[in-house]
Amino acid sequence: GQGRAIHVPNPTWGNHIAIFENAGLKPTYYPYYDSQHNTVDFKNLFDYVNKAEKEVFLLHACAHNPTGEEQWQEVQEEAAHCVVRQC
């Protein structure tokens, strides 16, 4: 709906922000990438996801996932949220 938040990873593709804003959504960034260790920061990611209630999340399962890790199924199982999955 209009004005509803969509949580996008930091970093994300530049065009995603414009697409969601033009659709009336409010993009907010969630943590997932530990650039110091080049890994997914699951602790901060799960902490963020579990604080949200019935929110929409955009996940990068591949392509822009700089870690090479493919544990996004674990993220989906951890959260009982509506998830938009971009593959």
Helices and strands as residue ranges (DSSP letters): E 5-10, H 14-22, E 26-31, E 33-34, E 39-40, H 42-51, E 56-60, H 72-78, E 82-86
